[in-house]
Amino acid sequence: MGDILIVDDERDIRELVSDILEDEGFTTRLAGTSDECMAQVAKEQPALMILDIWLKDSSMDGIDILKVIKKDHPDVPVVIISGHGNIEIAVAAIKQGAYDFIEKPFNIDQLLVVIRRAMETSRLRHENQSLKRRDAPSTEMIGDSASFRTLISQLDKVTKSNGRVLLRGPAGSGKEVAARYIHANSNRADAPFVTVNCAGVEPDRMEEVLFGREGKDNGVQPGLLEQANGGVIYFDEVADMPLGTQGKILRVLVDQQFTRVGGSDKVRVDLRVISSTSRDLEAEIDADRFRQELFHRLNVVPIPVPSLEERREDIPLLGAHFIAECNKSQGLSAREFSDEAAALMQTMVWPGNVRQLKNLVERVLILGDGTGPIEAKELPNEQHSSDEEGRVVLSGSLATLPLREAREAFEREYLLTQINRFGGNISRTANFVGMERSALHRKLKSLGVVTTNKAGARVAQIEEEEAR
């Protein structure tokens, strides 16, 4: 797996180290100057670097090269060697991210121990990156409703900029997928995307998690901000960030630098910030739980993420997508929803939004014992129930009404449900329920449809259009 790049201005040293390592089965490349080193790295990233501190006739010394390598190739372990070694040089190298430090003249056995350990670290890092790529969270956005197309249009406008984005929407609506979509289609797509789960980190550990720690015993432990350098830092549920940490994050946004916990050196970072919240941040500001200055820094481009109720037309598409995902990741049957089941799902209540729909699909596939279409009877029956003979079970309130009032109440609820299902599109609703558009319009008017909800507002709009 990969080779070892040996960088030393003394030809005898680099060739000696190369011979030793090749006798042990390793593949090596050699460089005598900083220019040769960077050319070799540009040609192909090595699995490991052995780097001399002092490089005669070079534009950069070993520490300079180390800084570049750790910035551009952070997964490559770098072992520093030097004939002028002292504790200050060793500490400086470790602070800049060196894997280890060996002083010349070195013991061959010691060198081999360090190299084997570093190569194992490199192997594990590569395997970890491969697993992350294979199991990477989806950045695919699924839908065709008007509200979904509006969302995609807004996301596409911000992908190529570095502007800070605040995604606002209910829990489970897909805010993180939207954030990953921005990242995947941006100029930083190959750089890290690091998530800060603001609600999941203990308040007294938040600063260490974000900024990292620096100490004599454990050396440097980079935090999430440092890990995201060059890429995106995503603050999930930013309203849950501790108030004290908010002030320090505000300073990072202004200065693009910070100090690790226990350290004194400034760490510079290049970050794009995307945040999300399901809370009313203005109300949090009024309650002194969120800093107004931080809100204004994060809210450069506010983008609302619609709830599943606002995009009921997308439910069949999303359901099919989650079936395909479960088939690929878990080997579950690649079934389809019957027309009746798909229609029923579009009328259901989804407080958990897209996340709830995904969980429902997985549950149906796990518990189902068939390979044919998923029928309506396989869906949860908490909201829609019938008796053994298939008769509709009336709610208590409906059962107490006279026939005419009960029929009107049912028609009103049924038609509003269908209008919501088709995203307020009256023509599609009329086609589905088997009525002429004008007849449906008159029926809604006779039922006294309230125009305060979205479906009713759509009806009122059509009334105005037809009156003109």
C-alpha angles and dihedrals in degrees: 000000000000128000138265121252112211114200117188132135091220109082094202091054097049093045091048092051090046093052092049093050095044089052086058092053100262125133116229143192125197136219129176101189139034091253092053089046095053091045090055092048091049090050093053133343110248124225090230139004128214104198132188116218096218117052116180118219093010132128091223133037125219095273091052091050090046091055092052094046094049090049098047101027106024094166094061111098112224121203112199121214127185139167090208096051123158135158093267092056092045092051091046091051094048091047090055090053105268114161094220143337126233124186123220131271085048130193110246093220091050090048092052092048091053093044094050091048092048092047090052089051089051091049093050092048091052092048090049091051090049091051091048091051092047094047096034114147114259120267092183115120114211125199148078104204122120093251091049092050089050090053093050091048091054093046092050091054093059101040096090097044130074093226118137114254129204114199113202124189145109122294113280095019094119104263094147092049088052090050091050090048089057091049095045092053096042134090087258095059093119093048125084125287106204122187123210109200096207093185094048101053120084109246093236090055099043097095093048090048092050103037102027128225135270123196144146095249103045101024117214120348108186117221128219094272091057092045090054094052110141092013141057131309110201117200104203112203092357092186087075094061110116113258093238092052090049090066092052093047088051088056091049090053090052099042102025088222140085144173123249118241106271092013137101105200120098115242114207119210137184107213141164110210124214119175136184137196139176091194132085101258093190089059090047089053091051089051091051092243096114130041114244092211091055091048091055091048093051098038097067092121112018114197122184116218110209123233119242089254088062091054105037090146088070096057096093091047092048091046092054090047093053091047089055090048093051091048092052099042102034105019092241119159115282095230129162132227115251116235089253093051092047091050091048092052090053090059097047126103113251111192089160092051120200092349090057091049091051091051091048092052092050092048093049092050093047096047097037117098098196138079097208128087118316106251127212091249089065092061121092110279100205091107103028118038137166135179126251093274092053095251117147112256108226121224115242094252094050093047091058095056127094113257096258094050092043091051092049092047091050093047092048093050093042095051094045089050091053093046090052090046091057094044095252094306103146095188093056091043092052091049092051097047091045100246136122112256092242091047091051090048091053092045092053091049092050091050090055096238110204111237098207095092125068096258092049091047089054090052090051090051091053090049089057092047093052092046092057 
